[in-house]
């Protein structure tokens, strides 16, 4: 059997930092990223010179932007790895940083995600394998069809699924780093600009710009810098998978999520019932509904009744998307998976303020990248 993170030395999140996720502006990506990195270093009480390795997550920026940004902190000669994995870029970078620390190859590692919207094409367009509806299908049409299928399968209504957006906009209104910071009623959600099927703009993630950073460290590294584990949060498992052939080809995101989450929970030696906070890939409202069922927070078809009961609210059984999720927090792509780790760390430290899930001890972060890859991490406070 292969080793898991729990079989290696512990890796901890020791510092977190953000630049607010926002609509595109004239702010240079260097300023976005350095704001987050400096905040993470300050939060960890570590000097830049203590960082031994760096992972830079991006999906939209040009080639190798990390060196041009990080040199402003000092040219220390540390290795820099650039990671692009679609929406899961930050999640993949975080996983590799954890593995590097857990394996004893480094003691203090930076993970930073930065992005600004730029025109890019997906690899499928260059693969010379055509699709029958290239000119008709976009992500929002795919998920609008999934929402229709979910409604047919479970009896949920358009209004029921839109309640995800009501919850997440409410959570995001209390998050100073969120792109959308306004409470929205169900009528406002449903009355927004029509996108596809039952989706309106407020049920879909905005893609903007921003940055998030975390410091991953070993206990030895922190002790060497005169620090302890008082505010450190342990990464107890990390799982990554890619898409395979599924019996239901239309729900590959959910089935990939089910497999990846099962591995992460198994490796953490817990079940979904132990989770206090979850940050997941809710680029569209139906995704949250599908994924909470897929990862075992509830059974098939049970997500909507539990949502209505407040089970997934802050203060409920498990706070889902307490940050506001992609729908309200935003989805600048490269930073998103890193930002999820920052939110969970804040929750497990008990430092989330008005968004604090009472007694939070265990959290899970989940991201998919164009349905082709999926990453799930489980964090616990010591």
C-alpha positions in Angstrom: 0.0 0.0 0.0 1.3 3.5 -0.9 2.2 5.9 1.9 -0.2 8.8 2.9 0.6 12.2 4.4 -0.2 10.7 7.8 2.6 8.1 7.3 5.1 10.9 6.8 6.2 13.8 9.1 3.4 16.3 9.8 2.9 19.3 7.5 1.2 22.4 8.8 -0.3 25.5 7.4 1.5 28.2 9.4 0.5 31.4 7.6 -2.2 32.7 5.3 -2.7 35.8 3.3 -5.0 37.3 0.6 -5.4 40.1 -1.8 -9.2 40.6 -2.2 -10.7 38.9 -5.2 -12.1 41.6 -7.4 -13.2 42.5 -10.9 -10.4 43.2 -13.4 -8.5 46.4 -12.7 -5.2 48.1 -13.5 -3.5 46.6 -10.5 -0.4 44.7 -11.7 -0.4 41.0 -10.9 2.9 41.6 -8.9 1.1 43.8 -6.5 -1.8 41.3 -6.1 0.6 38.5 -5.4 3.0 40.4 -3.1 0.1 41.6 -1.0 -0.9 38.0 -0.3 2.6 36.7 0.3 3.6 39.5 2.7 0.4 38.9 4.6 1.1 35.2 4.8 4.6 35.8 6.0 3.4 38.3 8.6 0.7 35.9 9.8 3.3 33.1 10.2 5.8 35.5 11.8 8.4 34.3 9.4 11.0 36.3 7.4 11.2 35.8 3.6 14.7 34.4 4.0 13.2 31.4 5.9 11.3 30.2 2.8 13.1 27.4 1.2 10.9 26.6 -1.8 7.9 28.2 -3.7 5.0 27.0 -5.7 3.3 29.6 -7.9 -0.3 28.7 -9.1 -1.7 30.4 -12.1 -4.0 29.6 -15.1 -4.2 32.9 -17.1 -0.9 34.7 -16.6 1.9 34.2 -19.2 4.9 32.0 -18.8 6.9 31.9 -15.5 5.5 35.0 -13.7 6.7 33.8 -10.3 10.3 34.9 -10.5 9.5 38.4 -11.7 7.1 38.7 -8.7 9.1 37.1 -5.9 12.4 38.8 -6.7 10.8 41.9 -5.1 11.1 40.1 -1.7 14.8 39.3 -2.3 16.6 37.0 -4.7 17.4 34.1 -2.4 17.9 31.4 -5.0 15.0 29.3 -3.8 13.4 26.9 -6.3 10.2 28.1 -7.9 7.7 25.7 -9.5 4.8 27.1 -11.6 1.6 25.0 -11.5 -1.3 25.2 -14.0 -4.1 22.8 -13.6 -7.2 24.9 -14.6 -9.5 25.7 -11.6 -7.5 23.3 -9.5 -4.1 25.0 -10.1 -3.9 26.3 -6.5 -5.0 23.0 -5.1 -2.4 21.1 -7.0 0.4 23.5 -5.9 -0.7 23.1 -2.3 -0.6 19.3 -2.5 3.0 19.4 -3.9 4.1 21.8 -1.2 2.7 19.5 1.5 4.4 16.5 0.0 7.7 18.4 -0.1 7.5 19.3 3.6 6.1 15.9 4.6 9.0 14.1 2.8 11.6 16.2 4.6 12.9 17.9 1.5 12.1 21.4 2.9 10.9 22.8 6.1 9.2 26.0 5.1 7.4 26.3 1.7 5.4 29.1 0.1 2.3 28.4 -2.0 0.9 31.5 -3.8 -1.9 31.7 -6.4 -2.2 34.8 -8.6 -4.2 35.5 -11.7 -5.6 38.2 -13.9 -8.2 37.4 -16.7 -6.5 37.1 -20.1 -7.6 35.4 -23.3 -6.5 31.7 -23.2 -7.8 28.7 -25.1 -8.4 25.2 -23.6 -6.3 22.4 -24.8 -9.2 20.5 -26.2 -9.3 23.1 -29.1 -5.8 21.9 -30.1 -6.3 18.2 -29.6 -7.6 17.5 -33.1 -10.5 15.6 -31.7 -13.7 17.4 -32.5 -17.0 17.5 -30.5 -20.4 17.5 -32.1 -21.5 20.7 -30.3 -18.3 22.8 -30.0 -20.3 25.9 -30.9 -23.2 25.2 -28.5 -21.7 24.1 -25.2 -20.0 26.2 -22.7 -19.5 25.4 -18.9 -22.7 27.2 -18.0 -24.8 25.2 -20.5 -23.2 22.0 -19.3 -24.1 22.7 -15.7 -27.5 24.1 -16.6 -28.3 20.7 -18.1 -27.0 19.0 -15.0 -29.3 21.2 -12.9 -32.2 20.1 -15.0 -31.2 16.5 -14.7 -30.8 16.9 -10.9 -34.2 18.4 -10.7 -35.8 15.6 -12.7 -34.0 13.0 -10.6 -34.8 14.4 -7.2 -37.9 16.7 -7.7 -35.9 19.8 -6.8 -37.1 23.1 -8.3 -35.1 25.9 -9.8 -35.8 27.9 -6.7 -34.5 25.1 -4.5 -31.1 25.0 -6.3 -30.9 28.8 -6.2 -30.9 28.7 -2.4 -27.3 27.7 -2.6 -26.6 31.2 -4.0 -28.6 32.9 -1.3 -26.5 31.1 1.4 -23.2 31.8 -0.3 -23.9 35.5 -1.0 -24.9 35.9 2.6 -21.6 34.3 3.7 -19.6 36.4 1.3 -21.2 39.6 2.5 -19.2 39.0 5.7 -15.9 38.3 4.0 -13.6 41.3 3.4 -11.7 39.4 0.7 -14.8 38.4 -1.4 -15.5 39.7 -4.8 -19.3 40.0 -4.0 -20.0 41.3 -0.6 -23.8 41.8 -0.6 -26.7 39.8 0.9 -29.0 38.7 -1.9 -32.6 37.5 -1.5 -34.0 34.6 -3.5 -36.0 37.0 -5.6 -32.8 39.0 -6.4 -31.0 35.8 -7.3 -33.8 34.5 -9.6 -34.3 38.0 -11.1 -30.8 38.5 -12.3 -29.4 38.3 -15.8 -30.4 35.0 -17.5 -27.4 32.9 -18.4 -28.5 29.4 -19.3 -31.5 27.2 -18.3 -32.6 28.3 -14.8 -29.2 29.9 -14.1 -28.9 33.7 -13.6 -25.6 35.6 -13.2 -25.8 35.5 -9.4 -25.9 31.7 -9.4 -22.6 31.6 -11.4 -19.1 32.4 -10.2 -17.5 35.7 -11.3 -14.0 35.3 -12.8 -11.8 38.2 -11.7 -8.4 38.8 -10.3 -6.8 38.4 -6.9 -4.2 36.4 -4.9 -4.0 34.0 -2.0 -0.9 32.6 -0.2 -0.2 30.0 2.5 3.0 28.9 4.2 3.4 25.2 4.6 5.9 24.2 7.3 7.2 21.4 9.4 7.4 21.6 13.2 11.2 21.5 13.0 11.2 24.5 10.7 9.0 26.5 12.9 11.0 25.6 16.0 14.2 26.6 14.3 12.6 30.0 13.7 11.6 30.3 17.4 7.9 29.5 16.7 5.5 26.8 17.9 2.3 25.2 16.7 -0.1 27.5 18.6 -1.8 28.7 15.4 -0.7 25.9 13.0 -3.2 23.7 11.3 -2.2 20.2 10.3 -2.8 18.8 6.7 -3.8 15.3 7.5 -4.5 14.1 4.0 -4.3 15.1 0.4 -5.7 13.3 -2.6 -5.6 13.9 -6.4 -7.2 12.1 -9.2 -8.1 12.6 -12.9 -11.2 11.7 -14.9 -11.8 8.1 -16.1 -14.6 6.5 -18.0 -17.8 6.5 -15.9 -21.2 4.8 -16.4 -22.9 8.2 -16.3 -20.8 10.2 -18.6 -22.7 13.5 -17.9 -21.9 13.5 -14.2 -18.1 13.0 -14.4 -17.4 16.0 -12.0 -19.5 14.4 -9.3 -18.2 10.9 -9.8 -14.6 12.2 -9.8 -15.4 14.1 -6.6 -16.8 11.0 -5.0 -13.7 9.0 -5.7 -11.2 11.7 -4.7 -13.1 12.6 -1.5 -13.3 9.0 -0.5 -9.5 8.6 -0.7 -8.9 11.8 1.3 -11.3 10.9 4.0 -9.9 7.3 4.2 -6.4 8.6 4.5 -7.4 11.1 7.2 -9.1 8.1 9.0 -12.4 10.0 9.3 -15.8 10.0 7.6 -17.7 13.0 6.1 -19.7 13.1 9.4 -16.6 14.5 11.1 -16.3 17.5 8.9 -17.1 20.9 10.4 -16.3 23.2 7.4 -16.1 22.5 3.7 -15.0 24.7 0.9 -15.9 23.3 -2.5 -16.0 24.1 -6.2 -19.4 25.8 -6.4 -18.8 27.6 -9.7 -22.5 27.0 -10.4 -25.2 26.4 -7.7 -25.9 22.9 -8.8 -22.3 21.9 -8.2 -22.6 22.4 -4.4 -25.7 20.3 -4.3 -24.1 17.5 -6.3 -20.8 17.6 -4.5 -22.1 17.6 -0.9 -23.9 14.4 -1.8 -20.9 13.0 -3.7 -18.5 13.5 -0.8 -20.9 11.9 1.7 -22.1 14.8 3.7 -25.6 13.5 2.9 -27.3 10.8 0.8 -28.4 11.1 -2.8 -31.3 13.6 -3.2 -30.9 14.9 0.4 -28.9 18.0 -0.2 -31.9 20.4 -0.8 -33.9 19.4 2.3 -30.8 19.8 4.4 -30.0 23.1 2.8 -33.5 24.4 3.6 -33.1 23.2 7.2 -29.9 25.2 7.6 -27.6 22.2 7.9 -25.0 23.7 5.6 -25.2 27.2 7.1 -22.6 28.7 9.4 -23.7 27.4 12.7 -25.3 24.3 11.1 -24.1 20.7 11.0 -21.4 21.6 8.5 -20.6 25.0 7.2 -20.4 24.7 3.4 -18.7 27.6 1.5 -18.5 29.8 4.7 -16.1 32.0 2.7 -18.9 32.7 0.2 -17.6 30.0 -2.1 -16.7 30.6 -5.7 -20.2 32.2 -6.2 -19.6 35.1 -3.8 -15.9 34.9 -2.8 -15.0 34.7 -6.6 -12.9 32.5 -8.7 -9.7 34.1 -10.1 -8.7 30.5 -10.9 -5.0 30.3 -9.9 -5.6 31.6 -6.3 -8.9 29.8 -5.7 -7.6 26.5 -4.3 -5.1 28.3 -2.1 -7.8 30.6 -0.8 -9.8 27.7 0.2 -7.0 26.5 2.4 -6.7 30.0 3.9 -10.4 30.0 4.8 -10.3 26.6 6.4 -7.2 27.5 8.3 -8.9 30.6 9.6 -12.0 28.6 10.6 -10.0 25.9 12.4 -8.0 28.6 14.3 -11.3 30.2 15.4 -10.4 33.4 13.7 -13.2 33.8 11.2 -15.2 36.4 13.0 -18.8 36.7 12.0 -18.3 33.7 9.6 -16.9 31.4 12.4 -18.3 27.9 12.5 -18.6 27.1 16.2 -16.2 24.4 17.5 -14.6 23.8 14.0 -11.9 21.2 14.2 -11.8 19.5 10.9 -12.2 21.0 7.4 -12.1 19.8 3.8 -11.1 21.7 0.6 -12.3 20.4 -2.8 -11.6 21.6 -6.3 -12.1 20.2 -9.8 -10.4 21.5 -12.9 -12.5 21.4 -16.0 -13.8 18.1 -14.8 -10.6 16.5 -15.8 -8.8 16.6 -12.4 -9.9 16.8 -8.7 -8.0 17.6 -5.5 -9.3 17.1 -1.9 -7.4 18.1 1.3 -8.4 17.5 4.9 -7.1 19.8 7.6 -7.3 19.5 11.4 -6.2 21.6 14.3 -3.8 19.8 16.5 
